[in-house]
Amino acid sequence: MARIIFADDQAGLYDGMTERLTEQGHQVLVFKQASEALGYIKDHFTEIDLLITDWVFAGQGFTGADILHLFRGVSDAPALIFSNDSRALDAAAEYEVVCTGKDEKRLFVALAEALTPPSA
């Protein structure tokens, strides 16, 4: 189905979510380091169907803004922000993406909408 990039420094907390995505047939690549996510996006942006990113990457020198900025510069694929940080809500409007908070149910609804082709 879809190749999904999941960038979150606490991604291990969401193993159940990534397992569920995999069970649905998606390929999920998890990056706990923002720099690794940025490198992957630079090298493989044509292979990414959806980006899910946290906003805060504690002590890493990068944020979800850096990831979204790069991604939007190279891809029109959908992106979701998975964060409760108030700055993420402002960025969602700027980058025209959905911010689901840290709510897995909202994330799966937004993910289904993002991966559904527009009707003709």
N, C-alpha and C positions, 0 to 999 in steps of 0.2 A: 504494500500500500504506500505509505508515506515514509520518507526519511525525516526524522524529527531531531532537532538539536535541542537539548535541555541543558541550559547553563545556570547552575545554582551552586553556590559554595556549600550549601547544606543538602545537596541532592540525595545523600544517603538517607535522609529523613523521608524521602518520597519513593523508596524502592517499590512499594506496592503500586504506586501510580505508574512508574515506568514498566513494571511487570504487566499491568493491565493494558498499557499501550502496546506492548510487545505481543500479548495474547490477542489483541485486535488485529495483528498483522503488520504493525508499524515497526520500522527499524528505529530504535532510539539510541542516540549517541549522547552520553552524559559527560559534561565538563564541569568539574568543581573549581577549576582555575579559569578566570576570565581570559587570561592571556592565551590559554590553549583553545578556548572557544573562538577567540579572534583569529588565531592562526588557522584553525580549521575552516572558518568562514572564508578567509582570504583565499585559501587553496582549493576549496570545494564548493563555492557558493552555487554553482549550477546544479549540484546534486541535492540541495536542501529544499524540502517541500514545506517545512514549517519550523520556525524558531520559537522556543519558549525560553524566556530569560528572567532571572531574578533581577532586582534593581541594585541591591547592596552586595558587594563582594568584599567583606571586611578585610582590611589590611592588604589588599591586592593592588591598589593603585588604579583600578579600573572600576567602572560601574556598568549597569545595564544600559546607560546612555551611550557608552562607548560601543557596546555590542550592537545596539539598535542602529546607531549612526553608520557603522560599517556595513551592517546587513542591508539597510535601506539604500546605501550607496551602490550596492552590487546586485540586489535582488528585489523583485516585486512579490516574492512569496510571502504568505501570511506570517505574522509574528504576534506573540502574546506575551504580556508581562505578567509574571507570577510573583507578585510582591504586595505587601501591605504598606510599603513606604509611601508616604503622601506625595513625594516627588514623582513617583511612578505614575500616579493619576494624571498629573500635569503632562508628563511625557507621552502618555497614551494618546492624548489629543494631538500633540505636536507630531508624533510619528504615525498617527492614524492606525493605531493598534488597540487591541482590547487589553485592559488590565483586570485580571480576575481576582486580585488579592491572593491570599494563600488558601483559597477555597478550591479543593479538588473537584467538587461537583460543578462549580462554575467553569473551571478550566476545561472539563470534558465537554460541556455544552459549547463553549467558545471554540474548542478544537474541532468538534463535529461541524460547526458552522464554517470554520475557516477552511476545512478540507472538502466541503461540498461545493462542486462546481456551480457557478451561477446558472440559473435556468434561462433558457433562450426566450 
